[in-house]
């Protein structure tokens, strides 16, 4: 039987990976929440900020 080796990468709060995980968890929590009526009415289509356009295309 093969032995599995588990390697752990140390993730500190100063690490970019940690920040990325935090942003992703915040995003998924917002997706999971059902919006109320006021939030639906405030949500209007608008153009993407210029800084994230390269990420979209």
C-alpha positions as CSV (number, residue, x, y, z in Angstrom):
1,X,0.0,0.0,0.0
2,X,1.3,3.4,-0.9
3,X,1.9,5.9,1.8
4,X,0.3,9.3,1.4
5,X,2.5,12.3,2.3
6,X,0.6,15.3,3.4
7,X,2.4,18.6,2.9
8,X,1.1,21.7,4.5
9,X,2.0,25.1,3.2
10,X,2.2,27.6,6.1
11,X,-0.3,30.4,5.5
12,X,0.1,33.5,7.6
13,X,-2.2,36.5,7.7
14,X,0.5,38.5,5.8
15,X,0.4,36.0,3.0
16,X,-1.5,36.9,-0.3
17,X,-3.0,33.4,-0.3
18,X,-4.6,34.0,3.1
19,X,-6.1,37.3,1.8
20,X,-7.4,35.5,-1.3
21,X,-9.1,32.9,0.8
22,X,-10.7,35.6,3.0
23,X,-12.0,37.4,-0.1
24,X,-13.4,34.2,-1.5
25,X,-15.1,33.2,1.7
26,X,-16.7,36.7,2.0
27,X,-17.9,36.4,-1.6
28,X,-19.4,33.0,-1.1
29,X,-21.2,34.1,2.1
30,X,-22.7,37.0,0.2
31,X,-23.9,34.6,-2.5
32,X,-25.5,32.4,0.0
33,X,-27.5,35.2,1.6
34,X,-31.0,35.9,0.1
35,X,-31.4,39.6,-0.7
36,X,-34.2,41.5,0.8
37,X,-36.5,43.7,-1.3
38,X,-34.6,46.9,-0.7
39,X,-31.3,45.2,-1.8
40,X,-33.0,43.9,-5.0
41,X,-34.2,47.4,-5.9
42,X,-30.8,49.0,-5.2
43,X,-29.1,46.4,-7.4
44,X,-28.8,47.9,-10.8
45,X,-26.7,47.0,-13.8
46,X,-23.6,49.2,-14.2
47,X,-20.4,49.0,-16.2
48,X,-17.4,47.1,-14.7
49,X,-14.6,49.2,-13.2
50,X,-11.7,49.8,-15.5
51,X,-9.3,48.0,-13.2
52,X,-11.0,44.6,-13.5
53,X,-11.8,44.7,-17.2
54,X,-8.6,42.7,-18.1
55,X,-9.8,40.0,-15.7
56,X,-13.2,39.7,-17.4
57,X,-11.7,39.4,-20.9
